[in-house]
Amino acid sequence: MAKITFSLQELIDIVVANELLPEQVVRVRVKGEKIHFVVKTNAFILPYVPASLGYVSFDGQNALFKLTDVSGPVNKIIGWLHQALKLKMPLFVKLEYPQVFVDISRLLEDINIRGIHIKDIAFKESRFTVTTDSTGRDDDRT
């Protein structure tokens, strides 16, 4: 078992450095315990949508975030926005407004990291603590 602790800003730095964000997500920044960003919609009427993500929990497979701070008019067209962005989301991300699910196992697989099983993700005071265990380890190695 191992524990890795990092700040929310460090998480964003890792995500950006590894190009894990959809290309429509720009101007990512951390403020307090939320990730703020802008979504480019390529629509004439609403070309940019400001939004925020806050961490909620980890269920053993998915890290759950809540999409918040989307302005009132956008809430009325979120179904359209979801359809517009659906095909461009990474396969390890699922959006069910206002929830965003990140399948951690699939994320690790997609970026070619094997032998790690995430047991828990805790978030306190803008810091993540990721706990791993050895049950997900590749036992085929000799």
RAURZI-V640167 format. One line per field, one symbol per residue. phi: phi as a letter, one per 30 degrees, with the letter a starting at -180 (. if undefined). psi: psi as a letter, one per 30 degrees, with the letter a starting at -180 (. if undefined). Layout:
phi: ???
psi: ???
This chain:
phi: .bbbcaddddddeddddchcddddcbhdacbicbccabcdcicddbdbbdabbbdcabcjbcdcbcdbhddeededcddddeddcedcddddcbcbeccbccddddedddcicbiccddabcbbhibcbcccbddcddcddc
psi: klkkklleeeeeeeeeeghfkkffjlhklkjbgljklkkkfgkeeifkjkllkkkelkgfekkklkklgkleeeefgeeeeeeefeffklfgkkjikgkkkjjeeeeeeeghjlgkkkeljkjkhgkkjkkllffgkjgfk.
